[in-house]
């Protein structure tokens, strides 16, 4: 048994922060950020909680699918920046929606949505669930060092969700991998105040650090590897894939992948100019954008590829279908 995506939804904070605003307190400029990343602005939470964004995105996905929260059998949320260390962000969403089903989080950084989709597929395939909500909710602004111009200009906040139902052709391919490299992209955990922990006073702040060149090389190499392996394993030429939805980390990464594989740029989603990197929410946010723009047609092939801290990489190939009757 496989699954069909029957609804999509997303939510962004109301506050947009432009590159010019960042240059007011950072040694940077709009031109520097734009030419190196493709980002012009990003959305940042001011009054919104991540719980609120996640609820809004989930309600939109449910409305698009024509389902009530009471019909959900499972909620899986990808996040590394939840409003709670515990309970899971998925539990907060379940409470807000009025759902009464298993709800838990997965943490795979920017690859998290594809990981979460694969987890949900396992429940559907085993008959443990029929209808699942898979969402990604990220408040990256809370883990930024806002004095570090190399990282804080890249990220934003967002939530996006899909409703999946058992039955259908997808996935035609799915692979999850980890090439361990913790230091390349890291956010230290909460230090705590235990009087027995000799390391607590030496713990670094819980702010993101990134080795940009290492991450760039990893991203380009592994996304190209994933798509070539997908092509080989499925027998479906990349030229027949209608949409490539790659993690939106940096426009240069996407451009490099397009060039190396000879992809048609018009088939590759680029939306980071106005949202920045929203971690695991990038892929479902872009997918919702395609769906609501009417660009997803019955039978089209959609490739999703995520990459990020871990270092993790995850890919899947979907055939877009109408909801099963």
ZADO-1210 file (C-alpha; in nm, 4 decimals, padded with zeros to 6 digits):
<atoms>
<atom x="00.0000" y="00.0000" z="00.0000" code="UNK" pos="1"/>
<atom x="00.1172" y="00.3520" z="-00.0776" code="UNK" pos="2"/>
<atom x="-00.0243" y="00.6997" z="-00.0209" code="UNK" pos="3"/>
<atom x="-00.1746" y="01.0027" z="-00.1897" code="UNK" pos="4"/>
<atom x="-00.1342" y="01.3638" z="-00.0833" code="UNK" pos="5"/>
<atom x="-00.4912" y="01.4939" z="-00.0702" code="UNK" pos="6"/>
<atom x="-00.4391" y="01.8413" z="00.0770" code="UNK" pos="7"/>
<atom x="-00.1718" y="02.1038" z="00.1371" code="UNK" pos="8"/>
<atom x="-00.1489" y="02.4156" z="00.3539" code="UNK" pos="9"/>
<atom x="00.1026" y="02.6663" z="00.4841" code="UNK" pos="10"/>
<atom x="00.1392" y="02.9702" z="00.7089" code="UNK" pos="11"/>
<atom x="00.3937" y="03.2505" z="00.7336" code="UNK" pos="12"/>
<atom x="00.4496" y="03.5184" z="00.9986" code="UNK" pos="13"/>
<atom x="00.3133" y="03.8606" z="00.9079" code="UNK" pos="14"/>
<atom x="00.6468" y="04.0413" z="00.9593" code="UNK" pos="15"/>
<atom x="00.8796" y="04.0612" z="00.6611" code="UNK" pos="16"/>
<atom x="01.2423" y="04.1569" z="00.7265" code="UNK" pos="17"/>
<atom x="01.4318" y="04.2893" z="00.4249" code="UNK" pos="18"/>
<atom x="01.8030" y="04.2750" z="00.3575" code="UNK" pos="19"/>
<atom x="01.8208" y="04.6509" z="00.4013" code="UNK" pos="20"/>
<atom x="01.6804" y="04.6177" z="00.7539" code="UNK" pos="21"/>
<atom x="01.9493" y="04.3658" z="00.8423" code="UNK" pos="22"/>
<atom x="02.2196" y="04.5917" z="00.7029" code="UNK" pos="23"/>
<atom x="02.1151" y="04.8540" z="00.9587" code="UNK" pos="24"/>
<atom x="02.2762" y="04.6477" z="01.2381" code="UNK" pos="25"/>
<atom x="02.4997" y="04.4036" z="01.0492" code="UNK" pos="26"/>
<atom x="02.8047" y="04.4643" z="00.8333" code="UNK" pos="27"/>
<atom x="02.6281" y="04.3511" z="00.5164" code="UNK" pos="28"/>
<atom x="02.4135" y="04.4851" z="00.2331" code="UNK" pos="29"/>
<atom x="02.1176" y="04.3929" z="00.0179" code="UNK" pos="30"/>
<atom x="02.3489" y="04.3344" z="-00.2787" code="UNK" pos="31"/>
<atom x="02.5832" y="04.1085" z="-00.0791" code="UNK" pos="32"/>
<atom x="02.2990" y="03.8897" z="00.0474" code="UNK" pos="33"/>
<atom x="02.1070" y="03.8778" z="-00.2815" code="UNK" pos="34"/>
<atom x="02.4020" y="03.7896" z="-00.5025" code="UNK" pos="35"/>
<atom x="02.5302" y="03.5180" z="-00.2697" code="UNK" pos="36"/>
<atom x="02.2024" y="03.3590" z="-00.1591" code="UNK" pos="37"/>
<atom x="01.9126" y="03.4793" z="-00.3751" code="UNK" pos="38"/>
<atom x="01.7298" y="03.5959" z="-00.0614" code="UNK" pos="39"/>
<atom x="01.5654" y="03.9392" z="-00.0596" code="UNK" pos="40"/>
<atom x="01.3546" y="03.9102" z="00.2553" code="UNK" pos="41"/>
<atom x="01.2457" y="03.6568" z="00.5131" code="UNK" pos="42"/>
<atom x="00.9419" y="03.6181" z="00.7415" code="UNK" pos="43"/>
<atom x="01.0117" y="03.6360" z="01.1146" code="UNK" pos="44"/>
<atom x="00.7770" y="03.5714" z="01.4065" code="UNK" pos="45"/>
<atom x="00.7029" y="03.8767" z="01.6180" code="UNK" pos="46"/>
<atom x="00.3682" y="03.8132" z="01.7857" code="UNK" pos="47"/>
<atom x="00.2997" y="03.4664" z="01.6437" code="UNK" pos="48"/>
<atom x="00.3962" y="03.1493" z="01.8254" code="UNK" pos="49"/>
<atom x="00.5119" y="02.8461" z="01.6314" code="UNK" pos="50"/>
<atom x="00.2097" y="02.6611" z="01.7707" code="UNK" pos="51"/>
<atom x="-00.0131" y="02.9177" z="01.5993" code="UNK" pos="52"/>
<atom x="00.1665" y="02.8909" z="01.2654" code="UNK" pos="53"/>
<atom x="00.1572" y="02.5111" z="01.2788" code="UNK" pos="54"/>
<atom x="-00.2129" y="02.5110" z="01.3610" code="UNK" pos="55"/>
<atom x="-00.2917" y="02.7529" z="01.0772" code="UNK" pos="56"/>
<atom x="-00.0975" y="02.5501" z="00.8207" code="UNK" pos="57"/>
<atom x="-00.2620" y="02.2285" z="00.9414" code="UNK" pos="58"/>
<atom x="-00.6135" y="02.3727" z="00.9262" code="UNK" pos="59"/>
<atom x="-00.5516" y="02.4908" z="00.5710" code="UNK" pos="60"/>
<atom x="-00.4276" y="02.1464" z="00.4674" code="UNK" pos="61"/>
<atom x="-00.7284" y="01.9788" z="00.6291" code="UNK" pos="62"/>
<atom x="-00.9678" y="02.2227" z="00.4610" code="UNK" pos="63"/>
<atom x="-00.7990" y="02.1633" z="00.1257" code="UNK" pos="64"/>
<atom x="-00.8362" y="01.7873" z="00.1755" code="UNK" pos="65"/>
<atom x="-01.1941" y="01.8143" z="00.2967" code="UNK" pos="66"/>
<atom x="-01.1239" y="01.6378" z="00.6258" code="UNK" pos="67"/>
<atom x="-01.1939" y="01.7201" z="00.9871" code="UNK" pos="68"/>
<atom x="-00.9221" y="01.6846" z="01.2522" code="UNK" pos="69"/>
<atom x="-01.1360" y="01.4173" z="01.4212" code="UNK" pos="70"/>
<atom x="-01.0717" y="01.1933" z="01.1176" code="UNK" pos="71"/>
<atom x="-00.6937" y="01.1960" z="01.1595" code="UNK" pos="72"/>
<atom x="-00.5255" y="00.8721" z="01.2642" code="UNK" pos="73"/>
<atom x="-00.1760" y="01.0180" z="01.2986" code="UNK" pos="74"/>
<atom x="00.0099" y="01.3492" z="01.3226" code="UNK" pos="75"/>
<atom x="00.3834" y="01.3616" z="01.2490" code="UNK" pos="76"/>
<atom x="00.5630" y="01.6952" z="01.2797" code="UNK" pos="77"/>
<atom x="00.9139" y="01.7753" z="01.1635" code="UNK" pos="78"/>
<atom x="01.0783" y="02.0460" z="01.3717" code="UNK" pos="79"/>
<atom x="01.4051" y="02.1378" z="01.5386" code="UNK" pos="80"/>
<atom x="01.2800" y="02.4686" z="01.6791" code="UNK" pos="81"/>
<atom x="00.9523" y="02.3829" z="01.8499" code="UNK" pos="82"/>
<atom x="00.7840" y="02.5999" z="02.1097" code="UNK" pos="83"/>
<atom x="00.8318" y="02.3162" z="02.3598" code="UNK" pos="84"/>
<atom x="01.1159" y="02.0821" z="02.4476" code="UNK" pos="85"/>
<atom x="00.8269" y="01.8660" z="02.5579" code="UNK" pos="86"/>
<atom x="00.5626" y="01.7822" z="02.4700" code="UNK" pos="87"/>
<atom x="00.6153" y="01.7390" z="02.0993" code="UNK" pos="88"/>
<atom x="00.5103" y="02.0214" z="01.8687" code="UNK" pos="89"/>
<atom x="00.2733" y="01.7655" z="01.7139" code="UNK" pos="90"/>
<atom x="00.0967" y="01.7331" z="02.0502" code="UNK" pos="91"/>
<atom x="00.0419" y="02.1074" z="02.0664" code="UNK" pos="92"/>
<atom x="-00.1032" y="02.0967" z="01.7148" code="UNK" pos="93"/>
<atom x="-00.3286" y="01.8038" z="01.8056" code="UNK" pos="94"/>
<atom x="-00.4624" y="01.9930" z="02.1068" code="UNK" pos="95"/>
<atom x="-00.5320" y="02.3055" z="01.9021" code="UNK" pos="96"/>
<atom x="-00.7033" y="02.1052" z="01.6280" code="UNK" pos="97"/>
<atom x="-00.9038" y="01.8927" z="01.8679" code="UNK" pos="98"/>
<atom x="-00.7507" y="01.5725" z="01.7300" code="UNK" pos="99"/>
<atom x="-00.7295" y="01.2521" z="01.9328" code="UNK" pos="100"/>
<atom x="-00.4648" y="01.0419" z="01.7601" code="UNK" pos="101"/>
<atom x="-00.0967" y="00.9568" z="01.8050" code="UNK" pos="102"/>
<atom x="00.1087" y="01.2736" z="01.7615" code="UNK" pos="103"/>
<atom x="00.4868" y="01.2995" z="01.7725" code="UNK" pos="104"/>
<atom x="00.7841" y="01.4855" z="01.6262" code="UNK" pos="105"/>
<atom x="01.0786" y="01.3823" z="01.4129" code="UNK" pos="106"/>
<atom x="01.4058" y="01.5754" z="01.4134" code="UNK" pos="107"/>
<atom x="01.6064" y="01.5562" z="01.0935" code="UNK" pos="108"/>
<atom x="01.6702" y="01.9286" z="01.0400" code="UNK" pos="109"/>
<atom x="01.6138" y="02.0506" z="00.6841" code="UNK" pos="110"/>
<atom x="01.5494" y="01.6962" z="00.5554" code="UNK" pos="111"/>
<atom x="01.2809" y="01.6490" z="00.8171" code="UNK" pos="112"/>
<atom x="00.9715" y="01.6722" z="00.5979" code="UNK" pos="113"/>
<atom x="01.0789" y="01.3824" z="00.3752" code="UNK" pos="114"/>
<atom x="01.1735" y="01.1827" z="00.6868" code="UNK" pos="115"/>
<atom x="00.8316" y="01.2551" z="00.8397" code="UNK" pos="116"/>
<atom x="00.6541" y="01.1626" z="00.5172" code="UNK" pos="117"/>
<atom x="00.8366" y="00.8293" z="00.5151" code="UNK" pos="118"/>
<atom x="00.7432" y="00.7661" z="00.8795" code="UNK" pos="119"/>
<atom x="00.3769" y="00.8314" z="00.7993" code="UNK" pos="120"/>
<atom x="00.4028" y="00.6012" z="00.4969" code="UNK" pos="121"/>
<atom x="00.5128" y="00.3229" z="00.7320" code="UNK" pos="122"/>
<atom x="00.1973" y="00.3638" z="00.9424" code="UNK" pos="123"/>
<atom x="-00.0246" y="00.3723" z="00.6344" code="UNK" pos="124"/>
<atom x="00.1469" y="00.0727" z="00.4770" code="UNK" pos="125"/>
<atom x="00.1025" y="-00.1384" z="00.7909" code="UNK" pos="126"/>
<atom x="-00.2630" y="-00.0472" z="00.8241" code="UNK" pos="127"/>
<atom x="-00.1982" y="00.1421" z="01.1461" code="UNK" pos="128"/>
<atom x="-00.3448" y="00.4591" z="00.9958" code="UNK" pos="129"/>
<atom x="-00.5548" y="00.5645" z="00.6986" code="UNK" pos="130"/>
<atom x="-00.5346" y="00.9437" z="00.7186" code="UNK" pos="131"/>
<atom x="-00.2303" y="01.1322" z="00.8467" code="UNK" pos="132"/>
<atom x="-00.1263" y="01.4926" z="00.8878" code="UNK" pos="133"/>
<atom x="00.2416" y="01.5473" z="00.8085" code="UNK" pos="134"/>
<atom x="00.3723" y="01.8938" z="00.8871" code="UNK" pos="135"/>
<atom x="00.6889" y="02.0925" z="00.9300" code="UNK" pos="136"/>
<atom x="00.7039" y="02.3901" z="01.1650" code="UNK" pos="137"/>
<atom x="01.0180" y="02.5950" z="01.2131" code="UNK" pos="138"/>
<atom x="01.0965" y="02.9123" z="01.4059" code="UNK" pos="139"/>
<atom x="01.4575" y="02.9480" z="01.2958" code="UNK" pos="140"/>
<atom x="01.4746" y="03.3050" z="01.4237" code="UNK" pos="141"/>
<atom x="01.4930" y="03.1720" z="01.7805" code="UNK" pos="142"/>
<atom x="01.8212" y="02.9866" z="01.7211" code="UNK" pos="143"/>
<atom x="02.0053" y="03.2561" z="01.5274" code="UNK" pos="144"/>
<atom x="02.3050" y="03.4494" z="01.6518" code="UNK" pos="145"/>
<atom x="02.1837" y="03.7871" z="01.5288" code="UNK" pos="146"/>
<atom x="02.5392" y="03.9242" z="01.5337" code="UNK" pos="147"/>
<atom x="02.6606" y="03.6577" z="01.2878" code="UNK" pos="148"/>
<atom x="02.6045" y="03.7923" z="00.9377" code="UNK" pos="149"/>
<atom x="02.7037" y="03.4618" z="00.7777" code="UNK" pos="150"/>
<atom x="02.4036" y="03.2763" z="00.9220" code="UNK" pos="151"/>
<atom x="02.1251" y="03.5038" z="01.0451" code="UNK" pos="152"/>
<atom x="02.0638" y="03.6516" z="00.6989" code="UNK" pos="153"/>
<atom x="01.9764" y="03.3066" z="00.5628" code="UNK" pos="154"/>
<atom x="01.6850" y="03.1891" z="00.7747" code="UNK" pos="155"/>
<atom x="01.3175" y="03.2592" z="00.8360" code="UNK" pos="156"/>
<atom x="01.0103" y="03.1132" z="01.0046" code="UNK" pos="157"/>
<atom x="00.7235" y="02.9122" z="00.8526" code="UNK" pos="158"/>
<atom x="00.4939" y="02.6132" z="00.8832" code="UNK" pos="159"/>
<atom x="00.3507" y="02.3899" z="00.6122" code="UNK" pos="160"/>
<atom x="00.1515" y="02.0682" z="00.6092" code="UNK" pos="161"/>
<atom x="00.0042" y="01.7948" z="00.3921" code="UNK" pos="162"/>
<atom x="-00.2753" y="01.5455" z="00.4492" code="UNK" pos="163"/>
<atom x="-00.1946" y="01.1974" z="00.3215" code="UNK" pos="164"/>
<atom x="-00.4320" y="00.9064" z="00.2687" code="UNK" pos="165"/>
<atom x="-00.3560" y="00.5380" z="00.2287" code="UNK" pos="166"/>
<atom x="-00.3731" y="00.4202" z="-00.1310" code="UNK" pos="167"/>
<atom x="-00.2148" y="00.5391" z="-00.4523" code="UNK" pos="168"/>
<atom x="00.1132" y="00.5079" z="-00.6401" code="UNK" pos="169"/>
<atom x="00.3445" y="00.7210" z="-00.4279" code="UNK" pos="170"/>
<atom x="00.6206" y="00.6932" z="-00.3424" code="UNK" pos="171"/>
<atom x="00.7869" y="00.5617" z="-00.6564" code="UNK" pos="172"/>
<atom x="01.1165" y="00.6102" z="-00.4751" code="UNK" pos="173"/>
<atom x="01.2281" y="00.7058" z="-00.1262" code="UNK" pos="174"/>
<atom x="01.5701" y="00.7058" z="00.0347" code="UNK" pos="175"/>
<atom x="01.6979" y="00.8508" z="00.3618" code="UNK" pos="176"/>
<atom x="02.0688" y="00.8800" z="00.4406" code="UNK" pos="177"/>
<atom x="02.3013" y="01.0312" z="00.6997" code="UNK" pos="178"/>
<atom x="02.6639" y="01.1224" z="00.6358" code="UNK" pos="179"/>
<atom x="02.7586" y="01.2049" z="00.9970" code="UNK" pos="180"/>
<atom x="02.9142" y="01.5487" z="01.0470" code="UNK" pos="181"/>
<atom x="02.7738" y="01.7199" z="01.3549" code="UNK" pos="182"/>
<atom x="03.0072" y="02.0186" z="01.3534" code="UNK" pos="183"/>
<atom x="02.9134" y="02.1275" z="00.9997" code="UNK" pos="184"/>
<atom x="02.5743" y="02.2580" z="01.1115" code="UNK" pos="185"/>
<atom x="02.5073" y="02.2581" z="01.4830" code="UNK" pos="186"/>
<atom x="02.2837" y="02.4087" z="01.7506" code="UNK" pos="187"/>
<atom x="02.3961" y="02.3098" z="02.1039" code="UNK" pos="188"/>
<atom x="02.1279" y="02.1954" z="02.3454" code="UNK" pos="189"/>
<atom x="02.0114" y="02.3654" z="02.6617" code="UNK" pos="190"/>
<atom x="02.2920" y="02.3602" z="02.9194" code="UNK" pos="191"/>
<atom x="02.0742" y="02.3331" z="03.2290" code="UNK" pos="192"/>
<atom x="02.1722" y="02.4156" z="03.5866" code="UNK" pos="193"/>
<atom x="02.2502" y="02.0761" z="03.7337" code="UNK" pos="194"/>
<atom x="02.4899" y="02.1144" z="04.0308" code="UNK" pos="195"/>
<atom x="02.6359" y="01.7748" z="03.9332" code="UNK" pos="196"/>
<atom x="02.7216" y="01.8656" z="03.5725" code="UNK" pos="197"/>
<atom x="03.0772" y="01.9963" z="03.5548" code="UNK" pos="198"/>
<atom x="03.0324" y="02.0933" z="03.1899" code="UNK" pos="199"/>
<atom x="02.7193" y="02.3080" z="03.2348" code="UNK" pos="200"/>
<atom x="02.9083" y="02.6323" z="03.2869" code="UNK" pos="201"/>
<atom x="03.1190" y="02.5749" z="02.9768" code="UNK" pos="202"/>
<atom x="02.8316" y="02.4984" z="02.7422" code="UNK" pos="203"/>
<atom x="02.7987" y="02.7290" z="02.4383" code="UNK" pos="204"/>
<atom x="02.4812" y="02.9232" z="02.3715" code="UNK" pos="205"/>
<atom x="02.2018" y="02.7469" z="02.1841" code="UNK" pos="206"/>
<atom x="02.2673" y="02.9346" z="01.8611" code="UNK" pos="207"/>
<atom x="02.3325" y="02.7979" z="01.5147" code="UNK" pos="208"/>
<atom x="02.6859" y="02.7658" z="01.3810" code="UNK" pos="209"/>
<atom x="02.7598" y="02.6561" z="01.0267" code="UNK" pos="210"/>
<atom x="03.0633" y="02.5679" z="00.8193" code="UNK" pos="211"/>
<atom x="02.9253" y="02.7177" z="00.5028" code="UNK" pos="212"/>
<atom x="03.1706" y="02.5785" z="00.2488" code="UNK" pos="213"/>
<atom x="03.1401" y="02.2245" z="00.3846" code="UNK" pos="214"/>
<atom x="02.7615" y="02.2434" z="00.3764" code="UNK" pos="215"/>
<atom x="02.7625" y="02.3822" z="00.0222" code="UNK" pos="216"/>
<atom x="02.9863" y="02.1020" z="-00.1084" code="UNK" pos="217"/>
<atom x="02.7799" y="01.8408" z="00.0737" code="UNK" pos="218"/>
<atom x="02.4506" y="01.9794" z="-00.0556" code="UNK" pos="219"/>
<atom x="02.5462" y="01.9987" z="-00.4210" code="UNK" pos="220"/>
<atom x="02.7237" y="01.6617" z="-00.4235" code="UNK" pos="221"/>
<atom x="02.4520" y="01.4717" z="-00.2400" code="UNK" pos="222"/>
<atom x="02.1502" y="01.6242" z="-00.4170" code="UNK" pos="223"/>
<atom x="02.3075" y="01.5382" z="-00.7516" code="UNK" pos="224"/>
<atom x="02.3828" y="01.1870" z="-00.6221" code="UNK" pos="225"/>
<atom x="02.0245" y="01.1409" z="-00.4982" code="UNK" pos="226"/>
<atom x="01.8644" y="01.2467" z="-00.8248" code="UNK" pos="227"/>
<atom x="02.0965" y="01.0319" z="-01.0339" code="UNK" pos="228"/>
<atom x="02.0292" y="00.7325" z="-00.8095" code="UNK" pos="229"/>
<atom x="01.6556" y="00.8021" z="-00.8279" code="UNK" pos="230"/>
<atom x="01.6758" y="00.8015" z="-01.2070" code="UNK" pos="231"/>
<atom x="01.8742" y="00.4779" z="-01.2139" code="UNK" pos="232"/>
<atom x="01.6582" y="00.2927" z="-00.9599" code="UNK" pos="233"/>
<atom x="01.3198" y="00.3903" z="-01.1056" code="UNK" pos="234"/>
<atom x="01.4128" y="00.3916" z="-01.4730" code="UNK" pos="235"/>
<atom x="01.2431" y="00.7309" z="-01.5022" code="UNK" pos="236"/>
<atom x="01.4668" y="00.9878" z="-01.6760" code="UNK" pos="237"/>
<atom x="01.5049" y="01.3153" z="-01.4913" code="UNK" pos="238"/>
<atom x="01.3795" y="01.4852" z="-01.8061" code="UNK" pos="239"/>
<atom x="01.0385" y="01.3278" z="-01.7409" code="UNK" pos="240"/>
<atom x="01.0087" y="01.4708" z="-01.3878" code="UNK" pos="241"/>
<atom x="00.7656" y="01.7630" z="-01.3942" code="UNK" pos="242"/>
<atom x="00.8687" y="01.9378" z="-01.0724" code="UNK" pos="243"/>
<atom x="01.1844" y="01.9334" z="-00.8616" code="UNK" pos="244"/>
<atom x="01.1200" y="02.0616" z="-00.5091" code="UNK" pos="245"/>
<atom x="01.4613" y="02.0932" z="-00.3460" code="UNK" pos="246"/>
<atom x="01.5369" y="02.2260" z="-00.0012" code="UNK" pos="247"/>
<atom x="01.5595" y="02.6042" z="-00.0329" code="UNK" pos="248"/>
<atom x="01.8888" y="02.6788" z="00.1422" code="UNK" pos="249"/>
<atom x="02.0682" y="02.8938" z="-00.1102" code="UNK" pos="250"/>
<atom x="01.9974" y="02.9795" z="-00.4740" code="UNK" pos="251"/>
<atom x="02.3578" y="02.8986" z="-00.5639" code="UNK" pos="252"/>
<atom x="02.3110" y="02.5397" z="-00.4468" code="UNK" pos="253"/>
<atom x="01.9993" y="02.4976" z="-00.6598" code="UNK" pos="254"/>
<atom x="02.1713" y="02.6583" z="-00.9609" code="UNK" pos="255"/>
<atom x="02.4711" y="02.4253" z="-00.9244" code="UNK" pos="256"/>
<atom x="02.2450" y="02.1184" z="-00.9149" code="UNK" pos="257"/>
<atom x="02.0542" y="02.2394" z="-01.2210" code="UNK" pos="258"/>
<atom x="02.3787" y="02.2941" z="-01.4116" code="UNK" pos="259"/>
<atom x="02.5391" y="01.9615" z="-01.3204" code="UNK" pos="260"/>
<atom x="02.2302" y="01.7591" z="-01.4112" code="UNK" pos="261"/>
<atom x="02.1204" y="01.9678" z="-01.7080" code="UNK" pos="262"/>
<atom x="01.7742" y="02.0178" z="-01.5583" code="UNK" pos="263"/>
<atom x="01.5147" y="02.2512" z="-01.7061" code="UNK" pos="264"/>
<atom x="01.5221" y="02.5472" z="-01.4622" code="UNK" pos="265"/>
<atom x="01.1505" y="02.6088" z="-01.5185" code="UNK" pos="266"/>
<atom x="01.0801" y="02.2745" z="-01.3508" code="UNK" pos="267"/>
<atom x="01.2829" y="02.3564" z="-01.0395" code="UNK" pos="268"/>
<atom x="01.1024" y="02.5442" z="-00.7624" code="UNK" pos="269"/>
<atom x="01.2664" y="02.8583" z="-00.6240" code="UNK" pos="270"/>
<atom x="01.0782" y="03.0478" z="-00.3529" code="UNK" pos="271"/>
<atom x="01.3485" y="03.1412" z="-00.1015" code="UNK" pos="272"/>
<atom x="01.3752" y="03.5011" z="-00.2283" code="UNK" pos="273"/>
<atom x="01.0826" y="03.6022" z="-00.0074" code="UNK" pos="274"/>
<atom x="01.0998" y="03.3440" z="00.2722" code="UNK" pos="275"/>
<atom x="01.4650" y="03.2576" z="00.3233" code="UNK" pos="276"/>
<atom x="01.5650" y="02.9135" z="00.4447" code="UNK" pos="277"/>
<atom x="01.2826" y="02.7840" z="00.6653" code="UNK" pos="278"/>
<atom x="01.4523" y="02.4520" z="00.7360" code="UNK" pos="279"/>
<atom x="01.2246" y="02.1480" z="00.7092" code="UNK" pos="280"/>
<atom x="00.9271" y="02.3681" z="00.6161" code="UNK" pos="281"/>
<atom x="01.0915" y="02.4632" z="00.2828" code="UNK" pos="282"/>
<atom x="00.9730" y="02.1606" z="00.0862" code="UNK" pos="283"/>
<atom x="00.6068" y="02.1474" z="00.2008" code="UNK" pos="284"/>
<atom x="00.5861" y="02.5282" z="00.1694" code="UNK" pos="285"/>
<atom x="00.7011" y="02.5056" z="-00.1922" code="UNK" pos="286"/>
<atom x="00.4682" y="02.2096" z="-00.2552" code="UNK" pos="287"/>
<atom x="00.1723" y="02.4084" z="-00.1214" code="UNK" pos="288"/>
<atom x="00.2710" y="02.6976" z="-00.3453" code="UNK" pos="289"/>
<atom x="00.2663" y="02.4715" z="-00.6516" code="UNK" pos="290"/>
<atom x="-00.0681" y="02.3204" z="-00.5540" code="UNK" pos="291"/>
<atom x="-00.2416" y="02.6509" z="-00.4867" code="UNK" pos="292"/>
<atom x="-00.1067" y="02.8003" z="-00.8096" code="UNK" pos="293"/>
<atom x="-00.2682" y="02.5141" z="-01.0004" code="UNK" pos="294"/>
<atom x="00.0655" y="02.3853" z="-01.1261" code="UNK" pos="295"/>
<atom x="00.0220" y="02.0250" z="-01.0104" code="UNK" pos="296"/>
<atom x="-00.1718" y="01.8103" z="-01.2555" code="UNK" pos="297"/>
<atom x="-00.2938" y="01.4516" z="-01.2326" code="UNK" pos="298"/>
<atom x="-00.0145" y="01.2074" z="-01.3134" code="UNK" pos="299"/>
<atom x="00.2719" y="01.4552" z="-01.2881" code="UNK" pos="300"/>
<atom x="00.5977" y="01.3431" z="-01.1291" code="UNK" pos="301"/>
<atom x="00.7292" y="01.5448" z="-00.8346" code="UNK" pos="302"/>
<atom x="01.0770" y="01.4916" z="-00.6871" code="UNK" pos="303"/>
<atom x="01.1433" y="01.6121" z="-00.3331" code="UNK" pos="304"/>
<atom x="01.5006" y="01.6358" z="-00.2009" code="UNK" pos="305"/>
<atom x="01.5973" y="01.7607" z="00.1436" code="UNK" pos="306"/>
<atom x="01.9445" y="01.8081" z="00.2893" code="UNK" pos="307"/>
<atom x="02.0790" y="01.9568" z="00.6090" code="UNK" pos="308"/>
<atom x="02.2238" y="01.9133" z="00.9559" code="UNK" pos="309"/>
<atom x="02.3261" y="01.5618" z="01.0423" code="UNK" pos="310"/>
<atom x="02.4373" y="01.5702" z="00.7739" code="UNK" pos="311"/>
<atom x="02.1123" y="01.4209" z="00.6427" code="UNK" pos="312"/>
<atom x="01.9821" y="01.3845" z="00.2899" code="UNK" pos="313"/>
<atom x="01.6400" y="01.2511" z="00.1926" code="UNK" pos="314"/>
<atom x="01.4631" y="01.2138" z="-00.1397" code="UNK" pos="315"/>
<atom x="01.1339" y="01.0818" z="-00.2686" code="UNK" pos="316"/>
<atom x="00.9536" y="01.0697" z="-00.6019" code="UNK" pos="317"/>
<atom x="00.5772" y="01.1177" z="-00.6034" code="UNK" pos="318"/>
<atom x="00.3144" y="01.0773" z="-00.8710" code="UNK" pos="319"/>
<atom x="00.0546" y="01.3487" z="-00.8174" code="UNK" pos="320"/>
<atom x="-00.2907" y="01.1954" z="-00.7985" code="UNK" pos="321"/>
<atom x="-00.6482" y="01.2839" z="-00.7275" code="UNK" pos="322"/>
<atom x="-00.7697" y="01.1785" z="-00.3851" code="UNK" pos="323"/>
<atom x="-00.8733" y="00.8112" z="-00.3784" code="UNK" pos="324"/>
<atom x="-01.2483" y="00.7612" z="-00.3705" code="UNK" pos="325"/>
</atoms>
